[in-house]
Amino acid sequence: MNAPADLSALSPQIATRPIPPALLDALAQRFGARCSTALAVREQHGRDESAFTTVPPPAAVVFAESTQDVADAVRLAAAHEVPVIPFGVGSSLEGHLLAVQGGISIDLGRMNRVLAVHPQDLTVTVQAGVTRKQLNDEIKSTGLFFPIDPGADATLGGMSATRASGTNAVRYGTMRENVLSLEVVTAGGDVVRTGTRARKSSAGYDLTRLFVGSEGTLGIITEVTLRLYPLPEAVSAAICSFPSVADAVNTTIETIQMGVPIARVELIDANTVRAVNAHSRLGLREEPLLLMEFHGSPAGVREQAETVQEIAASHGGESFEWASTPEERTRLWTARHNAFFAALQSKPGCKAITTDACVPISQLAEAVVTSVHEAEASGLPYFLVGHVGDGNFHMGYLIDPDSAAERQLAEDLNHRLVNHALALGGTCTGEHGVGLHKMGFLRDEAGVGTIDLMRAIKQALDPKNILNPGKIFSL
């Protein structure tokens, strides 16, 4: 099934529920100025970085400052059977936070305290509104860091809800591996805790993993306990240009298959390099390149780098350039993280139809090269980046949002890319999540029986369907 080209294809989910005046009065009484119905505030909380542009905003926005605030807001909404949508910083790409059935948005951005750091145990507990950069700034004196880096300075609650990963996942895993326990507000406004600070447990159902990746449809995450890691003794970054995308990908495949413990390896195609050069004022060679980072002891980093340099040379890699100082590394990684916005800037006024397929590492070259050939043949501007060390890559098709033909062409390309990834044993989303945009793809990937099981879980935990309704699958 194709993903929707516009919101008209999502009509079962677009069914705005009326907001009773009594609920707005109750919210105003409970939260005062922290409940806003101002249009500008509602519009800000009714859009993300996705290509969807025509969804009405939520009816009100509640700015929560504690778990009790979230519980009270949910309890009031549940009494009126009105949807609630959690909001972090609005960086999602698949329409996760759009109020497709109306309701209220609960902004957790003010819940931004680091609650407890346990350096000896390598754990930290934070409120859901803490961002990844904020966390690392606050714990740097401990000699520890939190490695999950999706690019955007997202909140840790949002990263947990979407099971985010990013550039370091090849070495440190994703949010799935790094969330130890959660505090969650349920659909009835109750507060539950899942998991402990212990590194493992066999006690009952693994509810932590159930909520991680649930995209706010089963509960609202208010606190997160995370694994931390020692800062590496030595860090070095390098870039290497290649004659083709295939050469860069094959270098990555061979590096992973040889067991080199590389920390990051990012693919950037020539289109993206051009956009990044213009946006960040860099002078990178406008060819496909790998941006790599090595962590470990000085001797270990040197050995890893030498091995990868030999592999790259065997695939035509040239201009292996080092960035050893923190300033040089930060400049390169900032440019990489800004690649999405650099691409948008290359076609003013455009929107991006994005995907984030992930395939087994042995199938990566075929998946990427096929997708590039199809994009080139279409004539539609595109960009390609990828956390290729774990088989994950992103294609972005740049469209005029007012052109139905361009939107449909981009969706068709996206559909073929995802179908190919599924045929290769992969997934429709490696890290963005399903949201609105990938609902059809999830059905293709998981099958009707699995979706029915997901629906049963949703209906058991949220019988009134008020928690971020209309996302992941339809009821």
C-alpha positions in Angstrom: 0.0 0.0 0.0 1.3 3.4 -0.9 1.9 6.0 1.8 -0.6 8.9 1.6 0.3 11.7 -0.8 -1.8 14.1 1.2 -4.1 14.1 4.2 -7.2 13.3 2.1 -5.9 9.7 2.1 -6.0 9.7 5.9 -9.7 10.6 6.2 -10.5 7.9 8.8 -7.9 9.6 11.1 -9.0 13.2 10.2 -12.1 13.4 12.4 -11.8 16.3 14.7 -13.6 15.7 18.0 -15.4 18.7 19.5 -13.8 20.3 22.5 -16.4 21.0 25.2 -16.3 24.5 26.7 -16.4 22.8 30.1 -13.0 21.2 29.4 -11.4 24.5 28.4 -12.8 26.1 31.5 -11.4 23.3 33.7 -8.0 23.5 32.1 -7.9 27.3 32.5 -8.9 26.9 36.1 -6.2 24.2 36.8 -3.4 25.7 34.8 -4.1 29.4 34.5 -1.8 31.2 32.1 -0.1 27.8 31.4 -3.1 26.8 29.3 -3.2 28.8 26.1 -5.8 29.0 23.3 -3.9 31.7 21.4 -3.8 30.9 17.7 -0.1 31.4 17.3 0.7 29.1 20.2 -1.7 26.4 18.9 -0.3 26.7 15.4 3.2 26.2 16.7 2.1 23.0 18.5 0.2 21.8 15.5 3.1 21.4 13.0 6.4 19.5 12.8 9.1 19.1 10.1 6.9 16.7 8.0 5.5 17.7 4.6 1.9 17.8 6.0 0.7 21.4 5.9 -3.1 21.4 6.2 -3.9 19.9 9.7 -5.9 22.2 12.0 -4.0 23.1 15.2 -5.0 21.7 18.6 -7.7 23.5 20.5 -5.5 24.4 23.4 -1.9 23.9 24.7 -1.0 23.0 28.3 2.5 23.8 29.4 3.3 21.1 32.0 5.9 21.6 34.7 5.5 18.3 36.5 4.2 14.7 36.2 1.2 15.8 38.2 0.5 18.5 35.7 0.5 15.9 32.9 -1.7 13.5 34.9 -4.2 16.2 35.7 -4.4 17.4 32.1 -4.9 13.8 30.9 -7.5 13.1 33.5 -9.5 16.1 32.5 -9.3 15.3 28.8 -10.3 11.6 29.5 -13.4 12.7 31.4 -14.5 14.5 28.1 -13.0 11.9 25.8 -10.8 14.5 24.1 -7.4 13.6 22.5 -4.1 14.6 24.1 -0.9 14.9 22.1 2.5 15.1 23.8 4.9 17.8 22.4 8.6 18.0 22.9 10.4 20.4 20.5 8.5 19.6 17.3 11.4 18.0 15.4 9.6 14.9 14.2 9.4 14.2 10.5 6.4 11.9 10.1 3.5 13.9 11.5 3.7 12.5 15.0 2.4 15.5 16.8 -0.3 16.7 14.4 -3.8 17.0 16.0 -5.6 15.0 13.3 -8.5 14.4 15.6 -8.3 17.7 17.4 -7.7 17.8 21.2 -5.1 19.5 23.4 -1.3 19.5 23.1 0.7 18.9 26.3 4.0 20.7 26.0 6.7 19.0 28.2 9.4 21.5 27.3 9.4 23.0 30.8 9.9 19.6 32.4 13.6 20.0 31.8 15.4 19.0 35.0 18.1 16.4 35.4 16.8 14.6 38.5 19.6 12.3 39.5 23.0 11.3 38.2 24.7 8.1 39.4 28.2 8.1 37.9 29.2 4.9 39.6 26.3 3.1 38.0 26.6 4.9 34.7 22.9 6.0 34.9 20.9 9.3 34.9 17.3 10.1 35.5 15.8 13.1 33.7 12.4 14.7 33.1 11.1 14.1 29.6 11.7 17.7 28.4 15.5 17.5 28.9 17.2 17.7 25.5 20.2 15.5 24.6 22.6 18.5 24.4 21.4 19.9 27.7 22.0 16.5 29.3 25.5 16.2 28.0 26.3 19.8 29.1 25.1 19.0 32.6 27.0 15.7 33.0 30.3 16.6 31.3 32.1 17.1 34.6 31.4 13.5 35.5 33.5 12.2 32.6 30.4 10.5 31.1 28.1 11.2 28.2 24.9 10.1 26.5 25.7 9.0 23.0 22.3 8.8 21.2 22.4 11.6 18.6 19.5 11.9 16.1 20.8 15.2 14.8 18.1 17.4 16.1 18.4 18.6 19.7 15.3 16.5 20.6 13.9 15.9 24.0 14.8 12.7 25.7 11.1 11.9 26.2 10.4 12.4 22.5 13.5 10.3 21.6 12.2 7.5 23.8 8.7 7.8 22.4 10.0 7.4 18.8 12.8 4.9 19.6 15.3 7.3 18.1 18.9 6.5 17.2 21.2 8.5 15.0 24.9 8.8 14.2 26.3 6.9 17.1 23.9 3.9 16.9 26.5 1.7 15.1 28.5 1.6 18.3 26.2 2.5 21.2 22.8 1.3 20.0 19.5 3.1 19.9 17.1 4.4 22.6 15.8 0.8 22.8 19.1 -0.4 24.3 19.7 2.7 26.4 16.4 3.4 28.3 16.4 1.5 31.6 13.1 2.7 33.1 10.3 5.2 32.6 7.7 7.1 34.4 4.5 7.2 32.3 1.1 8.8 32.6 -1.6 6.4 31.3 -4.8 7.2 29.4 -6.7 7.4 32.7 -4.3 9.9 34.2 -2.6 7.4 36.5 1.2 7.4 36.9 3.1 4.2 36.5 6.8 3.3 36.6 8.4 0.7 34.4 11.8 -0.9 35.0 14.6 0.0 37.5 18.1 1.3 37.4 19.4 -2.3 37.3 21.0 -3.3 34.0 18.7 -6.3 33.6 15.5 -7.9 34.9 13.3 -10.8 34.4 10.4 -9.4 36.4 7.2 -9.6 34.4 6.3 -8.0 31.0 8.9 -5.6 29.6 6.7 -2.6 29.8 9.6 -0.2 29.3 10.2 -1.6 25.8 6.4 -1.4 25.1 6.4 2.3 25.7 9.7 3.0 24.0 8.7 3.6 20.4 4.9 3.8 21.1 4.8 7.5 19.8 2.6 8.7 22.6 -0.2 6.3 21.7 0.0 4.2 24.9 1.0 6.7 27.5 2.9 10.0 28.0 6.5 9.6 29.1 7.4 12.1 31.9 10.7 10.7 33.3 13.4 8.6 31.7 16.3 6.7 33.2 19.2 6.2 30.8 22.5 4.5 30.4 25.6 6.7 30.3 29.0 5.9 28.9 32.6 7.0 29.8 33.9 9.7 27.5 36.4 8.0 25.2 40.1 8.7 25.9 40.7 9.6 22.3 38.4 10.8 19.6 39.3 11.4 16.0 37.2 12.2 12.9 38.0 11.8 9.2 36.3 12.4 5.9 37.0 10.5 2.7 35.6 11.1 -0.8 34.7 8.4 -3.2 34.1 8.1 -7.0 30.5 6.8 -6.4 27.9 6.2 -3.7 28.4 2.4 -4.2 32.1 2.7 -3.4 31.4 4.6 -0.2 28.7 2.0 0.9 30.9 -0.9 0.1 33.7 0.6 2.2 31.2 0.8 5.1 30.0 -2.8 4.6 33.5 -4.2 4.6 34.4 -2.1 7.7 31.5 -3.5 9.7 32.0 -7.0 8.5 35.6 -6.9 9.6 34.5 -6.0 13.1 36.1 -2.5 13.3 34.4 -0.8 16.3 33.9 2.5 14.5 31.7 4.9 16.5 30.1 6.8 13.6 30.1 6.4 9.8 27.9 8.7 7.8 27.2 8.7 4.1 26.6 12.0 2.4 26.0 12.1 -1.4 27.3 14.7 -3.8 24.0 16.6 -3.8 24.0 16.9 0.0 27.7 17.9 0.0 26.9 20.8 -2.3 24.0 21.9 -0.1 26.1 21.6 3.0 29.0 23.6 1.5 26.7 26.4 0.6 24.8 26.3 4.0 27.8 25.9 6.3 30.5 27.5 4.2 32.6 24.4 4.0 35.0 23.5 1.2 34.3 19.7 1.0 34.9 17.9 -2.3 31.6 17.7 -4.0 31.6 13.9 -4.3 30.0 11.2 -2.2 31.9 11.0 1.1 32.0 9.2 4.4 32.2 11.1 7.6 33.7 8.8 10.3 34.6 9.0 13.9 36.7 6.7 16.0 36.6 6.3 19.8 38.9 4.5 22.2 42.5 4.7 23.4 45.0 6.6 21.3 46.5 3.3 20.0 43.1 1.8 19.4 41.9 4.8 17.5 45.0 4.8 15.4 44.6 1.1 14.6 40.9 1.5 13.7 41.7 4.5 11.4 44.5 2.7 9.6 42.3 -0.3 8.9 39.5 1.8 7.5 41.9 3.9 5.5 43.1 0.7 3.8 39.6 -0.5 3.1 38.6 2.9 1.7 41.7 3.0 -0.6 40.7 -0.4 -2.1 37.3 1.2 -3.1 38.8 4.3 -4.6 38.6 6.5 -1.5 40.7 9.6 -1.8 41.6 12.7 0.3 41.4 11.0 3.7 41.4 14.1 5.8 41.6 14.2 9.6 39.8 16.4 12.1 41.4 15.8 15.4 40.6 18.9 17.4 37.2 19.3 19.1 36.5 22.5 17.1 37.2 20.8 13.7 35.0 17.8 14.7 32.2 20.0 15.9 32.3 22.0 12.7 32.0 18.8 10.6 29.2 17.2 12.7 27.3 20.4 12.9 27.3 20.6 9.1 26.1 17.0 8.9 23.3 17.6 11.4 22.2 20.6 9.4 22.1 18.6 6.1 18.3 18.5 6.2 18.0 22.2 6.4 20.8 22.8 4.0 18.9 20.7 1.4 15.7 22.6 2.0 17.6 25.9 1.5 18.9 24.6 -1.8 15.3 24.9 -3.2 13.6 27.8 -1.4 10.0 27.2 -0.4 10.2 23.5 -0.8 9.2 20.7 1.5 10.9 17.3 1.8 9.3 13.9 1.5 11.7 11.8 3.6 12.3 8.2 4.4 14.6 6.3 6.6 14.7 2.7 5.5 17.0 0.3 7.2 18.3 -3.0 5.7 20.7 -5.8 6.7 24.2 -4.4 6.2 24.9 -7.0 3.4 22.0 -5.5 1.4 22.9 -1.9 1.9 24.7 -1.3 -1.4 21.8 -2.7 -3.5 19.2 -0.7 -1.6 21.1 2.6 -1.8 22.2 2.3 -5.4 18.8 1.3 -6.6 17.2 4.3 -4.8 19.7 6.7 -6.2 19.2 5.5 -9.8 15.4 5.8 -9.4 15.7 9.3 -8.0 18.1 10.4 -10.8 15.8 9.0 -13.4 12.8 10.9 -12.0 14.4 14.4 -12.4 13.2 15.4 -8.9 15.8 17.1 -6.7 16.9 14.8 -3.9 19.4 14.4 -1.1 20.9 11.3 0.5 22.4 10.9 3.9 22.7 7.8 6.0 23.8 6.2 9.3 25.2 3.5 7.0 27.1 1.7 9.7 23.9 0.0 10.8 22.2 -0.2 7.4 20.1 3.0 7.8 19.8 5.6 5.1 17.6 8.7 4.4 16.4 9.9 1.0 14.8 13.3 0.9 12.8 14.3 -2.2 12.4 18.1 -2.5 9.0 19.2 -3.7 6.9 22.3 -4.3 4.3 21.8 -1.6 1.7 23.3 -4.0 2.5 20.8 -6.8 0.3 17.7 -6.6 2.3 16.1 -9.4 5.7 16.6 -7.6 4.2 15.3 -4.3 2.8 12.2 -6.0 6.1 11.6 -7.8 8.0 11.8 -4.5 5.6 9.5 -2.8 5.9 7.0 -5.6 9.7 7.1 -5.3 9.4 6.7 -1.6 7.0 3.7 -2.0 9.4 1.9 -4.4 12.3 2.5 -2.0 10.4 1.1 1.0 9.1 -1.9 -0.9 12.6 -2.7 -2.1 13.9 -2.4 1.5 11.2 -4.7 2.8 12.0 -7.2 0.0 15.7 -7.2 1.2 14.7 -8.0 4.8 14.6 -4.5 6.0 12.2 -2.1 7.7 10.2 1.0 6.5 11.6 3.1 9.3 14.9 2.8 11.1 14.5 5.7 13.5 11.8 8.3 12.5 8.9 6.2 13.6 5.6 5.6 11.8 3.5 8.7 12.8 1.0 9.5 9.9 3.3 9.1 6.9 4.3 5.4 7.2 1.0 3.8 8.3 0.5 2.0 5.0 4.2 0.9 5.0 3.8 -0.5 8.5 0.9 -2.7 7.4 3.0 -3.9 4.5 5.9 -4.7 6.8 4.1 -6.2 9.8 1.1 -7.8 8.3 -2.6 -7.8 9.3 -2.2 -10.1 12.2 0.6 -8.1 13.8 -1.4 -4.8 13.4 -4.4 -6.5 15.0 -2.3 -7.4 18.0 -1.0 -3.8 18.2 -4.7 -2.6 18.0 -5.6 -4.9 20.9 -2.8 -3.5 23.1 -3.9 0.1 22.2 -7.5 -0.6 23.0 -6.6 -2.3 26.3 -4.4 0.6 27.5 -6.4 3.5 25.9 -10.1 2.3 25.5 -11.3 5.9 24.7 -8.6 6.4 22.1 -7.4 9.7 23.4 -3.7 9.2 23.4 -2.3 10.7 20.1 -5.0 9.0 18.1 -4.7 8.4 14.4 -1.0 7.5 14.5 0.8 4.3 13.7 -2.3 2.4 12.6 -6.1 3.2 12.3 -8.7 1.8 14.6 
